[in-house]
């Protein structure tokens, strides 16, 4: 089984030099082990995503990507794994590792998985696994699924929750602060999402369905897993699509990056 790239040339550039320029960053403390990262097109998401990969702990040799399913209805309260021998990447193929199987077609179609692969491919030596997470029936299910993961992966496996934050506007049927998008609306969404991101970082976020944060289930699982393993979380950065498109649009999406680090290895 071979997962091919589907979104190269549309959601991100097919040009290696252009990708390199988007991903360039200073490698500071290399102690990052888990994260919540956006999966928008790289012109929107790369500034938030690249920090995690540039700071990835030197001991990490495997990466598990947890993503919501944007294109298929999947069973609730379940990690829906795919088993691929390898994953195509713009800088070279990546070897897969198996935690489960049965959802290869769904993972092949999922941009929430693929938007992490250019960064992983640039690292060059990571093995990849992916799983999709749809709705959770309760907050306690995040804990149960985190415990399931804790039994399956070792300390050399990094885990990413692929998630954009609030989807705001009439296009998304979500306008609690008003349909006209101005600076006030933008600030209210920013404040809301900052609070969510900080609760995720601190391991205190309870799963809720009354939100347009698309990967909240995956994010709560990673947050709980990081708490169980004694990692230290921090909100790294926030942004939104308005930084590219401007305030004149009728809808926008908010982004945040949360990174968890090994507390025993605070280099830099």
N, C-alpha and C positions, 0 to 999 in steps of 0.2 A: 504494500500500500504506500502510495506516494502522494502527499498533499501538495498540489500545485498552487502557485500564486494566481489569484483571480483579480486582484485590485491594483496591481502594478500598472502605472500609466493613467490611472483615474484617481484613486484615493491618495496616491503618492507617485512621485516621479519614477520613471523607469531608468533614468540616467544615474549612474553610480556617482559621478561627481556632484550632482545636485543633492543626492541623498547624503553624501559625505558632508556637504556644507550644512545641511539641516541637523545633522547628528553631532557635529563637532562640539566638544565641551572639555573643560579642564577636569582631569581625573584627580579628585581630592581624596578624602577618606574613602577607602574601599571596604565598606562594612555593611552595605545594603543587602537585605535578605528577602524582604517581602514588600509588596507595594500595591496600591490602587493607582491605576494609570488610565488616561483617556484613550479612546479608540477612534477618534475623529480622523479625518484626513490629516496627513502629516503637517501640512501648512498650519493647521490649528493645534495639533497635539504634540508635535516633536519637541517644542521647548520644554514641555512638562515631562515627557517620557524619557528623554535622553539622560537626565540626571541620574535616574535609577541605574541605567546600564553603565554609565561612566563610574558609578560608585559601587558597583556590584562586588560583593565580598569575594576575595581571591579563592576561598574554599569552594565556591559554588561551581558545580559542573553540570547541573540539570536545571531545567526551567519548566514549571507547570503553569499553564495559562488557563485561568477560569474566566469564562465569558458568558454573558447572557445570550440567549438565542433570539436573533432578530427576525429569522425567516421561517422557523418551524415551531409548532407547539410541542412542548416536551413535558413529560410528567413532572409534577411538583416534588420537592423534597428529595432530589436525586442529583448526584454528580453523573452527568452523561458523558462518558469517556469515548475517545476515539483512539484507535491503535494504528498509527502510521509508522512504517519503517523509516521514513525520512520526510522532512519538510523542505520544500523549495524555499530558497531565500535569495534576495538580490545580490548578496556577496558570497553565495555558495550554499549548498544544501546542508541541512542539519540532521543529524541522526535522531530518530525517535526512540522513546522508551515507553513501555506499556504499564499502565495502571488499570486498564479496563478497555472495553471495546463495545461496539454496537452502534455508534453514532458517527461513523466516518463521513457519511454523506452530509450530515448537518454541520460538522466541523469544517468540512471542505468549503462550505458555502459561507462561513461566518467571518465577517470583517473584524469582529471583536477579537478573534484569534490572530488573523493575519497582520493587523496593525502593529503587533509586537515583533513579528518575524524579521523585518529589516534591521531592527536594533540587535536582536539575537544573532542574526546572520553576520552582522558586523563584528560581534565578539568572536565568532569563529569556532568555538570549541564546546558550546552548550548542546546538551541533548534536550529534546523537547517532548512534552506531553501536553495534551489539551483536553478540557472538559467543559461542557455547557451546563449552566445552572439557570433554571427558570424560577418560577415562584416558590417561595417557602410558605408553608402553612402557618408557621409560628416563629417567634424569635428563638425559641429553644432549638429549632431545626438547624440554625446556623451553628450552634454549639455541637450538635450531634454530628453534622457533616465535617466540622473542623476536627472532631475526635477521630472520625473515620480517616481523614487525610493524615492526621498525626501518626496513625498506625502504618500508613502506606509509604510515607516519604521519609528520607533521612535528612540529616543536617546539611548535606551538600546540595539540597534541592531548594531553589528559590521559587516563590509562588507569587503570581501577579493576578489581581482581580482587574479585569478589563472593564472599565465603566466610565461613561460620561456622566455628568451630574445633571442638574435640572434642565429639562427641555421646556422652554417657555414660549408661549404665544398661541395664536389661534390654530396654527398648523398642528400643534400638539394637544389642543383642547385643554390648555392649562393657562389660565389668566387670573390667578388670585389677586394680583396687585394692579389689575387693569389691563385692558387690551392694547392701549397705546404704550409702546415701549420707549421710555425716556430714561434719563439718568436715575430717577428715583426708583423705577422698576428694576433697573440693573443693580442698583445698590442693595435692594431688598433681597434679590436672588443671591447676590454675593454673600450677604450676611447669613442667609439661610444655609447655603452650601458650606460656608466656612464652619458653621456650627456642626453640621453633619460630619465634615471631614475631621474636625477635632475630636468628635466622639468616636469616630472610627479609629483614629490614631491612639486614643486612650483606652480602647477596648470597652467602651460603654454604650455603643450604638445598638439600639433595638431595631430589628427588622420591621418595616412597615410597608404596606401596599399603597398608601395614599401619597405617592410621590411619583415624579417622572424621572427619577434617577434610575437609569436602565439596568445597571449592574449592581444594585444595592444588595441583592442576595449574595453574589460572589464576594462583594466587598465585606459584608458582615462575616462571612466564613473566614476570609483571610485575616480580618481583624481579630476574630476569636482565636484562630490558630496562632497568630503572633503573640497574643496575650498568654496563651498556654505555654508557649516556648520562651517567655520572658524577654521578648524583643521590645525595644523602645521605639514607639511610633511618633511621627511628627508630620504635620501638614507642611509640605515643601513649597507649593506654589498653587496659584489659582489663575484662571483666565476664562475667557468666553469667546464665542465666535464673533461677537461685536468688535473685538479688537482687530479683526480682519475686514469684516463686512461693513462696519459702521452702524450708527443708531437708526438709520432709515429703514431697516428691515422689519418685517412683521413678526418674526420669530427668531429665537437664538438658543444656543446651547451653552451651558456652563461646564467648565472643566476644573478638576483638582487633582493634584498628585499627593499621595500620602506614602511615606516610606518608613519601613521598620528596619532597625539596625540591631546588631548584636551589642548589648550593653557592656560586654567584657572586652570589646575591641574598638575603642574610640580613638582611632588614628586620625591625624590631621587636625 
